[in-house]
Amino acid sequence: MSRHLVVETDGGSRGNPGPAAFGALVRDPETGQVLAQQGQFLGVVSNNVAEYSGLVAGLRMAAALDPDCTVEVRADSKLVVEQMSGRWKIKHDDMRRLALQARDVLPPARVTYTWVPRAQNKDADRLVNEAIDDAAQGRPWRGALPSPATTVQAPAEAASEAAITAPATDDRTGGRAWSGPDVGTPTTLVLLRHGATVHTPDRRFSGSGGDDPPLSDDGRRQVLRAAQVLAAGDRLDAIVSSPLRRSRESAQLVADRLGLPVREDEAWRECSFGQWDGLTMAQVTERWPDEVAAWQASTSVAPPGGESFDDVERRVRLARDRTLARHPRQRVLVVTHVTPIKQLVRLAIGCGPEALWRLDSSAASLTTTRWWPDGGSSLASFNETGHLDV
């Protein structure tokens, strides 16, 4: 049965055109819970382009949660509401292009539009301002999704005034240091990097646009050892996998041991390295020295024909939000790749993108992150490989 969702969206430009961003969130209309949210800096664009960009992002998040959903879009832009409802014509090329993108996300018959006063759209407006302010400070957007186990939390200013208690301990989870009172049970994401392939020994680039190699014999042995550890540990409730072959094969080996189904999620795939796929770093540096230098200097730069680490971060946020929405307070095994694991770890501990160059994830290693109902998160373990030495 299809789900009904509410999308709240806003966009803003300081100067029109000027520094701009959008904010969008998906809410459960029955409980008020925020199921997904996003704020994104757009550079220098007009206010209307920012508004439409937020609409597209909001609809995409809703469709990711339930491809068959119906949606009510709530926005304080009369222009967007009237144009998307078909009552006003769309004359501007940029807005027409974005409107077509919005209509491609979900069939128009499943989407309705409601104008709301700005005071009733304050959560989306807050995401806009956060994204612009954070970009001005040269840092990633600060947003973190509250677990769908709770209703929307108070703004950060109010949360900062909450009482802080001594470190809390939970026998099942191992605890969470310096948390506020009664934060509830976290959702635990256990990350398994797939086993080795033919590319692993030489540390060759192996992204989502490459030849998609299967597990090697050594890789299968690695994953079977990881499956033994997972079977002996705390109960897992679900398994989610990247669609790439090496991850699907790894996930199925574990699933066969645990008796759980595997759900694929495209957003957990590895970064696409474009023309670098299948090559070593030495080969890439020799052929593309300037491009490699630019790539290493900024996470916004993509390899030729590939995607940037910033692109991967955006879809990892969405994959995380989707997983938390489906499995509140549960333990979920996510079988994925090096870059998504590093991105999720840095999001869990709240560090900047420079950490991507200082983290590594071994084949068939295990990493555990926890995500609390109040929006908090922690890293419980990283790159565990003891099971591979048995």
C-alpha positions as CSV (number, residue, x, y, z in Angstrom):
1,M,0.0,0.0,0.0
2,S,1.4,3.4,-1.0
3,R,2.4,5.9,1.7
4,H,1.3,9.5,2.0
5,L,4.1,11.9,2.8
6,V,4.4,15.7,3.2
7,V,7.3,17.6,1.6
8,E,8.2,21.0,3.1
9,T,10.5,23.0,0.9
10,D,12.0,26.4,0.7
11,G,14.8,28.3,-1.2
12,G,16.5,31.6,-0.6
13,S,19.0,33.9,-2.3
14,R,20.8,36.7,-0.5
15,G,20.9,39.3,-3.2
16,N,18.6,37.6,-5.9
17,P,20.7,36.6,-7.6
18,G,23.2,36.0,-4.8
19,P,24.5,33.3,-2.5
20,A,21.7,30.8,-2.4
21,A,20.6,27.5,-1.0
22,F,17.5,25.2,-0.7
23,G,16.1,23.4,2.2
24,A,13.7,20.4,2.0
25,L,12.4,17.8,4.3
26,V,10.0,14.9,4.2
27,R,7.5,14.5,7.1
28,D,5.1,11.8,8.2
29,P,1.8,13.6,8.2
30,E,0.4,11.3,11.0
31,T,3.2,11.6,13.5
32,G,5.0,14.8,12.4
33,Q,8.3,12.8,12.3
34,V,11.0,14.0,9.9
35,L,12.0,11.1,7.7
36,A,14.6,12.8,5.6
37,Q,16.0,16.3,5.2
38,Q,18.5,18.2,3.1
39,G,20.0,21.6,2.9
40,Q,22.4,22.5,0.0
41,F,24.3,25.5,-1.1
42,L,23.8,26.3,-4.8
43,G,26.3,29.1,-5.4
44,V,25.0,32.4,-6.9
45,V,21.5,31.9,-8.4
46,S,18.1,33.5,-8.2
47,N,15.6,33.0,-5.4
48,N,13.2,31.3,-7.8
49,V,15.8,28.8,-8.9
50,A,16.6,28.0,-5.3
51,E,12.9,27.5,-4.6
52,Y,12.5,25.0,-7.5
53,S,15.7,23.2,-6.6
54,G,14.3,22.6,-3.1
55,L,11.1,21.2,-4.6
56,V,13.1,18.7,-6.8
57,A,15.2,17.6,-3.8
58,G,12.2,17.1,-1.6
59,L,10.3,15.0,-4.1
60,R,13.4,12.9,-4.7
61,M,13.7,12.2,-1.0
62,A,10.0,11.2,-0.8
63,A,10.4,8.9,-3.8
64,A,13.4,7.3,-2.2
65,L,11.5,6.5,0.9
66,D,8.5,5.1,-1.1
67,P,8.5,5.1,-4.9
68,D,4.7,4.6,-4.9
69,C,4.0,7.4,-2.4
70,T,1.6,10.3,-2.8
71,V,2.9,13.7,-1.7
72,E,1.5,17.0,-0.5
73,V,4.1,19.7,-1.1
74,R,4.0,22.6,1.3
75,A,5.8,25.7,0.2
76,D,5.7,29.5,1.0
77,S,6.5,30.3,-2.7
78,K,3.2,31.3,-4.3
79,L,5.0,31.1,-7.7
80,V,6.1,27.5,-7.3
81,V,2.7,26.4,-6.0
82,E,0.7,28.1,-8.7
83,Q,3.0,27.1,-11.5
84,M,3.3,23.5,-10.5
85,S,-0.5,23.3,-9.9
86,G,-0.9,24.3,-13.6
87,R,-2.6,27.6,-12.9
88,W,0.3,29.9,-13.9
89,K,2.6,29.5,-16.9
90,I,6.3,28.9,-16.5
91,K,8.2,31.3,-18.7
92,H,11.8,31.2,-17.4
93,D,14.0,28.5,-18.9
94,D,15.8,27.6,-15.7
95,M,12.5,27.2,-13.8
96,R,10.9,25.3,-16.7
97,R,13.8,22.9,-16.7
98,L,13.6,22.3,-12.9
99,A,9.8,22.0,-13.1
100,L,10.2,19.2,-15.7
101,Q,12.7,17.5,-13.3
102,A,10.1,17.7,-10.5
103,R,7.4,16.2,-12.7
104,D,9.8,13.4,-13.7
105,V,10.4,12.3,-10.1
106,L,6.8,11.3,-9.4
107,P,3.7,11.3,-11.6
108,P,2.0,14.7,-11.3
109,A,-1.3,13.0,-10.4
110,R,0.3,11.8,-7.1
111,V,1.5,15.3,-6.0
112,T,-0.6,18.2,-4.7
113,Y,0.7,21.6,-3.8
114,T,-0.3,23.8,-0.8
115,W,0.8,27.3,-0.2
116,V,1.7,28.0,3.5
117,P,2.8,31.2,5.2
118,R,6.5,31.5,5.9
119,A,5.8,31.1,9.6
120,Q,4.5,27.6,8.9
121,N,7.5,26.7,6.8
122,K,10.2,27.6,9.3
123,D,11.9,24.2,9.3
124,A,12.7,24.3,5.6
125,D,13.7,27.9,5.9
126,R,16.1,27.0,8.7
127,L,17.8,24.5,6.4
128,V,18.3,27.1,3.8
129,N,20.0,29.5,6.2
130,E,22.1,26.8,7.6
131,A,23.4,25.8,4.2
132,I,24.2,29.4,3.2
133,D,25.9,30.2,6.5
134,D,27.9,27.0,6.5
135,A,29.1,27.5,3.0
136,A,30.2,31.1,3.9
137,Q,32.4,29.5,6.6
138,G,33.8,27.0,4.2
139,R,32.3,24.0,5.9
140,P,29.8,21.3,4.9
141,W,26.2,21.7,5.8
142,R,25.7,21.0,9.5
143,G,22.4,19.1,9.1
144,A,21.9,15.7,10.6
145,L,18.7,13.7,10.3
146,P,16.8,12.9,13.5
147,S,15.8,9.3,13.7
148,P,12.2,8.7,12.6
149,A,11.7,7.2,16.0
150,T,10.9,10.6,17.4
151,T,9.1,13.8,16.4
152,V,11.1,16.8,15.2
153,Q,13.6,18.1,17.7
154,A,13.9,21.6,18.9
155,P,16.2,24.0,17.0
156,A,19.9,23.8,17.8
157,E,19.8,26.9,19.9
158,A,17.2,25.4,22.2
159,A,18.9,22.0,22.3
160,S,22.2,23.6,23.4
161,E,20.4,24.7,26.6
162,A,19.3,21.2,27.5
163,A,20.8,19.7,30.7
164,I,23.9,17.6,30.1
165,T,24.3,14.5,32.3
166,A,27.2,12.2,33.2
167,P,28.0,9.6,30.6
168,A,25.0,7.3,30.0
169,T,25.5,3.5,29.7
170,D,23.2,1.1,27.8
171,D,24.1,-2.6,28.2
172,R,23.0,-3.5,24.7
173,T,24.7,-0.7,22.8
174,G,27.7,0.0,24.9
175,G,26.5,3.4,25.7
176,R,26.9,6.9,24.4
177,A,29.1,9.4,26.1
178,W,27.8,12.8,27.3
179,S,24.3,12.6,25.9
180,G,21.2,14.4,27.1
181,P,18.6,12.6,29.2
182,D,16.3,9.9,27.8
183,V,17.6,9.9,24.3
184,G,16.2,6.5,23.5
185,T,17.6,3.5,21.7
186,P,19.8,4.1,18.7
187,T,19.6,2.6,15.2
188,T,22.9,0.7,14.7
189,L,24.4,0.6,11.3
190,V,27.0,-2.2,11.0
191,L,29.1,-1.6,7.9
192,L,30.8,-4.5,6.1
193,R,33.1,-3.6,3.3
194,H,32.8,-6.3,0.5
195,G,35.6,-8.9,0.2
196,A,38.6,-8.7,-2.0
197,T,38.4,-8.8,-5.8
198,V,41.1,-9.0,-8.5
199,H,41.6,-5.2,-8.0
200,T,42.2,-5.3,-4.3
201,P,45.8,-6.5,-4.0
202,D,47.1,-3.8,-6.3
203,R,44.8,-1.1,-4.8
204,R,43.3,-0.3,-8.1
205,F,40.5,2.2,-8.5
206,S,37.3,0.1,-8.7
207,G,34.3,2.4,-8.8
208,S,30.6,2.1,-9.8
209,G,31.4,2.8,-13.4
210,G,34.1,0.2,-13.8
211,D,34.0,-3.5,-14.8
212,D,32.2,-4.6,-11.6
213,P,34.4,-7.5,-10.7
214,P,33.1,-10.4,-8.6
215,L,34.7,-11.6,-5.3
216,S,37.9,-13.5,-5.6
217,D,38.4,-16.8,-3.8
218,D,40.2,-14.9,-1.1
219,G,37.4,-12.4,-0.9
220,R,34.8,-15.1,-0.4
221,R,36.9,-16.6,2.4
222,Q,37.1,-13.2,4.1
223,V,33.4,-12.6,4.0
224,L,32.6,-16.0,5.3
225,R,34.8,-15.2,8.3
226,A,33.0,-11.9,8.8
227,A,29.7,-13.8,8.6
228,Q,30.8,-16.1,11.5
229,V,31.5,-13.0,13.6
230,L,28.2,-11.4,12.7
231,A,26.3,-14.6,13.4
232,A,27.9,-14.9,16.9
233,G,27.2,-11.3,17.8
234,D,24.1,-9.2,18.6
235,R,21.1,-10.1,16.4
236,L,20.8,-8.2,13.1
237,D,17.4,-7.2,11.9
238,A,18.1,-6.4,8.2
239,I,20.7,-6.5,5.5
240,V,21.1,-3.7,2.9
241,S,23.6,-3.9,0.0
242,S,25.1,-1.8,-2.7
243,P,24.0,-3.1,-6.1
244,L,27.6,-3.7,-7.3
245,R,28.4,-7.4,-7.8
246,R,31.1,-7.7,-5.1
247,S,28.8,-6.2,-2.5
248,R,25.8,-8.3,-3.5
249,E,27.9,-11.5,-3.4
250,S,29.2,-10.5,0.0
251,A,25.7,-9.6,1.3
252,Q,24.3,-12.9,0.1
253,L,27.0,-15.0,1.8
254,V,26.1,-13.3,5.1
255,A,22.4,-13.5,4.4
256,D,22.7,-17.3,3.8
257,R,24.3,-17.6,7.3
258,L,21.9,-15.4,9.1
259,G,18.7,-16.3,7.3
260,L,17.8,-12.7,6.3
261,P,16.8,-11.2,3.0
262,V,18.9,-8.7,1.2
263,R,17.6,-5.3,0.1
264,E,19.6,-3.4,-2.5
265,D,20.0,0.4,-2.3
266,E,21.7,2.1,-5.2
267,A,22.9,5.0,-3.1
268,W,25.3,2.7,-1.2
269,R,27.4,2.1,-4.4
270,E,31.0,3.0,-4.6
271,C,32.2,6.3,-6.0
272,S,32.5,6.4,-9.8
273,F,36.1,7.1,-10.7
274,G,35.5,7.5,-14.4
275,Q,38.5,7.1,-16.6
276,W,40.6,6.1,-13.6
277,D,38.7,2.8,-13.0
278,G,40.9,-0.3,-13.1
279,L,44.2,1.7,-12.8
280,T,46.6,2.2,-9.9
281,M,47.3,5.5,-8.3
282,A,50.7,5.5,-9.8
283,Q,49.3,5.0,-13.3
284,V,46.6,7.7,-12.7
285,T,49.2,10.2,-11.4
286,E,51.4,9.7,-14.4
287,R,48.6,10.2,-16.9
288,W,46.6,12.9,-15.2
289,P,48.9,14.8,-12.8
290,D,47.0,18.1,-12.8
291,E,43.6,16.3,-12.4
292,V,44.9,14.2,-9.5
293,A,46.3,17.3,-7.8
294,A,42.9,19.1,-8.1
295,W,41.0,16.0,-6.9
296,Q,43.2,15.7,-3.8
297,A,42.9,19.4,-3.1
298,S,39.0,19.5,-3.1
299,T,36.3,17.0,-2.5
300,S,34.1,18.9,-5.0
301,V,36.4,17.9,-7.9
302,A,35.6,14.7,-9.8
303,P,37.9,12.4,-11.7
304,P,37.5,12.7,-15.5
305,G,34.1,11.1,-16.3
306,G,33.5,10.3,-12.6
307,E,31.8,11.8,-9.5
308,S,33.2,13.9,-6.7
309,F,33.4,12.9,-3.1
310,D,30.8,15.6,-2.4
311,D,28.5,13.8,-4.8
312,V,29.0,10.6,-2.8
313,E,28.4,12.4,0.5
314,R,25.0,13.6,-0.7
315,R,23.8,10.2,-1.7
316,V,25.3,8.5,1.4
317,R,23.3,11.0,3.5
318,L,20.2,10.0,1.6
319,A,21.0,6.3,2.0
320,R,21.5,6.7,5.7
321,D,18.3,8.7,6.1
322,R,16.4,6.0,4.1
323,T,17.8,3.2,6.2
324,L,17.1,5.0,9.5
325,A,13.5,5.6,8.3
326,R,13.0,2.0,7.5
327,H,14.6,0.5,10.6
328,P,14.2,2.7,13.7
329,R,16.0,1.3,16.8
330,Q,17.2,-1.8,14.9
331,R,20.6,-3.2,14.0
332,V,21.2,-3.1,10.2
333,L,24.1,-4.6,8.3
334,V,25.1,-2.4,5.3
335,V,27.3,-4.1,2.8
336,T,29.1,-1.4,0.8
337,H,32.5,0.1,-0.2
338,V,35.4,2.2,0.9
339,T,34.1,5.6,0.1
340,P,30.6,5.3,1.5
341,I,32.0,3.8,4.7
342,K,34.5,6.7,5.1
343,Q,31.7,9.2,4.4
344,L,29.3,7.7,6.9
345,V,32.1,7.5,9.6
346,R,32.9,11.2,9.2
347,L,29.3,12.1,9.4
348,A,28.9,10.0,12.5
349,I,31.8,11.8,14.3
350,G,31.1,15.2,12.8
351,C,34.5,15.8,11.2
352,G,35.3,17.7,8.0
353,P,35.9,16.2,4.5
354,E,39.6,16.3,5.0
355,A,39.2,13.1,7.1
356,L,38.5,11.1,4.0
357,W,42.2,11.1,3.2
358,R,43.1,9.9,6.7
359,L,40.6,6.9,6.9
360,D,40.9,3.5,5.4
361,S,38.7,0.5,5.2
362,S,40.1,-3.0,4.6
363,A,38.4,-5.7,2.6
364,A,35.8,-7.5,4.7
365,S,36.3,-5.2,7.6
366,L,33.5,-4.3,10.0
367,T,32.7,-0.7,11.2
368,T,29.8,0.1,13.6
369,T,28.0,3.5,13.9
370,R,25.0,4.5,16.1
371,W,22.3,7.1,15.4
372,W,20.2,8.3,18.2
373,P,16.6,9.7,18.2
374,D,17.8,13.2,19.2
375,G,20.0,13.4,16.1
376,G,23.2,12.4,17.9
377,S,25.6,9.8,16.5
378,S,28.7,7.9,17.4
379,L,31.4,5.6,16.1
380,A,31.5,2.4,18.1
381,S,34.2,0.6,16.1
382,F,36.2,1.2,12.9
383,N,37.9,-1.2,10.5
384,E,37.7,-4.3,12.6
385,T,39.7,-7.0,10.9
386,G,40.6,-9.5,13.7
387,H,38.3,-12.1,12.2
388,L,40.5,-12.2,9.1
389,D,43.5,-13.4,11.1
390,V,41.8,-16.6,12.4
